[in-house]
C-alpha cells in the first residue's frame, strides 16, 4: 500500500502549538474532524471556513483518521482546557 502524501496538512511549532493544520492556515485538523463528526459535510465545512478548498478538507480528514490517536489527544486537551476555563470563570464571579 503506498504511503499517502498529506500535502495540504502541515505541522509547525510556531503555529497552533505544533498541532497539524491545513497548510497556510491556522485551521486545525482536529477542528475539521470535530465539524465532520458533528454532521457537517465537506461543502458545509468549506462554507464555515472560506479559506479552505474541498481538497483541504479531504486531506485533513484523511490525515485525522490515519493519525487518530494524535488528533483525539488534541481534542481531549481542548475539552479539558474548555472545562478549566469555565470553572475558573465561574470561581471569579
C-alpha atoms as a printed R data frame, in Angstrom:
   type eleno elety resid chain resno       x      y      z
1  ATOM     1    CA   UNK     A     1   0.000  0.000  0.000
2  ATOM     2    CA   UNK     A     2   1.501  3.365 -0.987
3  ATOM     3    CA   UNK     A     3   2.183  5.971  1.660
4  ATOM     4    CA   UNK     A     4  -0.185  8.938  1.497
5  ATOM     5    CA   UNK     A     5   1.094 12.449  0.929
6  ATOM     6    CA   UNK     A     6  -0.809 14.953  3.043
7  ATOM     7    CA   UNK     A     7   0.344 17.963  1.016
8  ATOM     8    CA   UNK     A     8  -2.420 20.150  2.425
9  ATOM     9    CA   UNK     A     9  -1.535 19.406  6.062
10 ATOM    10    CA   UNK     A    10   1.441 20.770  7.950
11 ATOM    11    CA   UNK     A    11   2.763 20.977 11.487
12 ATOM    12    CA   UNK     A    12   4.845 23.886 12.696
13 ATOM    13    CA   UNK     A    13   5.784 24.554 16.312
14 ATOM    14    CA   UNK     A    14   5.221 28.274 15.709
15 ATOM    15    CA   UNK     A    15   1.622 27.697 14.555
16 ATOM    16    CA   UNK     A    16  -1.085 26.292 16.842
17 ATOM    17    CA   UNK     A    17   1.439 24.720 19.171
18 ATOM    18    CA   UNK     A    18   2.673 22.329 16.524
19 ATOM    19    CA   UNK     A    19  -0.704 20.704 16.023
20 ATOM    20    CA   UNK     A    20  -1.437 19.690 12.422
21 ATOM    21    CA   UNK     A    21  -3.216 22.406 10.435
22 ATOM    22    CA   UNK     A    22  -4.338 22.924  6.872
23 ATOM    23    CA   UNK     A    23  -1.262 24.264  5.058
24 ATOM    24    CA   UNK     A    24  -1.080 28.053  5.029
25 ATOM    25    CA   UNK     A    25  -3.835 28.461  7.632
26 ATOM    26    CA   UNK     A    26  -4.365 28.192 11.356
27 ATOM    27    CA   UNK     A    27  -7.306 25.819 10.862
28 ATOM    28    CA   UNK     A    28  -6.502 22.690 12.821
29 ATOM    29    CA   UNK     A    29  -7.115 19.195 11.520
30 ATOM    30    CA   UNK     A    30  -8.836 18.469 14.844
31 ATOM    31    CA   UNK     A    31 -11.300 21.307 14.177
32 ATOM    32    CA   UNK     A    32 -12.192 19.877 10.781
33 ATOM    33    CA   UNK     A    33 -12.634 16.408 12.271
34 ATOM    34    CA   UNK     A    34 -14.880 17.807 15.012
35 ATOM    35    CA   UNK     A    35 -17.053 19.561 12.412
36 ATOM    36    CA   UNK     A    36 -17.288 16.382 10.377
37 ATOM    37    CA   UNK     A    37 -18.242 14.350 13.444
38 ATOM    38    CA   UNK     A    38 -20.979 16.862 14.233
39 ATOM    39    CA   UNK     A    39 -22.545 16.021 10.886
40 ATOM    40    CA   UNK     A    40 -21.149 18.744  8.653
41 ATOM    41    CA   UNK     A    41 -20.346 17.717  5.104
42 ATOM    42    CA   UNK     A    42 -17.285 18.814  3.166
43 ATOM    43    CA   UNK     A    43 -19.148 21.684  1.467
44 ATOM    44    CA   UNK     A    44 -20.523 22.902  4.807
45 ATOM    45    CA   UNK     A    45 -17.034 22.914  6.311
46 ATOM    46    CA   UNK     A    46 -15.753 24.896  3.309
47 ATOM    47    CA   UNK     A    47 -18.586 27.389  3.809
48 ATOM    48    CA   UNK     A    48 -17.753 27.664  7.515
49 ATOM    49    CA   UNK     A    49 -14.054 28.207  6.739
50 ATOM    50    CA   UNK     A    50 -13.954 30.093  3.396
51 ATOM    51    CA   UNK     A    51 -10.171 29.832  3.112
52 ATOM    52    CA   UNK     A    52 -10.474 26.069  2.648
53 ATOM    53    CA   UNK     A    53 -10.994 24.090 -0.526
54 ATOM    54    CA   UNK     A    54 -12.699 20.689 -0.607
55 ATOM    55    CA   UNK     A    55  -9.280 19.067 -1.201
56 ATOM    56    CA   UNK     A    56  -8.018 20.655  2.038
57 ATOM    57    CA   UNK     A    57 -10.906 19.140  3.980
58 ATOM    58    CA   UNK     A    58 -10.439 15.712  2.408
59 ATOM    59    CA   UNK     A    59  -6.684 15.758  3.148
60 ATOM    60    CA   UNK     A    60  -7.324 16.895  6.724
61 ATOM    61    CA   UNK     A    61  -9.854 14.110  7.290
62 ATOM    62    CA   UNK     A    62  -7.529 11.513  5.757
63 ATOM    63    CA   UNK     A    63  -4.713 12.754  7.992
64 ATOM    64    CA   UNK     A    64  -7.007 12.723 11.035
65 ATOM    65    CA   UNK     A    65  -8.107  9.140 10.501
66 ATOM    66    CA   UNK     A    66  -4.545  7.977  9.797
67 ATOM    67    CA   UNK     A    67  -3.302  9.727 12.983
68 ATOM    68    CA   UNK     A    68  -6.398  9.307 15.134
69 ATOM    69    CA   UNK     A    69  -4.590  8.912 18.480
70 ATOM    70    CA   UNK     A    70  -2.746 12.210 17.959
71 ATOM    71    CA   UNK     A    71  -5.886 14.075 16.882
72 ATOM    72    CA   UNK     A    72  -8.027 12.564 19.657
73 ATOM    73    CA   UNK     A    73  -5.435 13.708 22.204
74 ATOM    74    CA   UNK     A    74  -5.669 17.240 20.819
75 ATOM    75    CA   UNK     A    75  -9.462 17.199 21.010
76 ATOM    76    CA   UNK     A    76  -9.334 15.880 24.584
77 ATOM    77    CA   UNK     A    77  -6.891 18.628 25.556
78 ATOM    78    CA   UNK     A    78  -9.248 21.208 24.035
79 ATOM    79    CA   UNK     A    79 -12.153 19.801 26.042
80 ATOM    80    CA   UNK     A    80 -10.109 19.836 29.234
81 ATOM    81    CA   UNK     A    81  -8.950 23.410 28.635
82 ATOM    82    CA   UNK     A    82 -12.533 24.481 27.945
83 ATOM    83    CA   UNK     A    83 -13.789 22.942 31.177
84 ATOM    84    CA   UNK     A    84 -10.966 24.510 33.192
85 ATOM    85    CA   UNK     A    85 -11.685 27.883 31.606
86 ATOM    86    CA   UNK     A    86 -15.374 27.686 32.501
87 ATOM    87    CA   UNK     A    87 -14.583 26.604 36.061
88 ATOM    88    CA   UNK     A    88 -12.096 29.432 36.501
89 ATOM    89    CA   UNK     A    89 -14.582 31.950 35.109
90 ATOM    90    CA   UNK     A    90 -17.252 30.604 37.462
91 ATOM    91    CA   UNK     A    91 -14.972 30.967 40.504
92 ATOM    92    CA   UNK     A    92 -14.331 34.646 39.844
93 ATOM    93    CA   UNK     A    93 -17.982 35.692 39.754
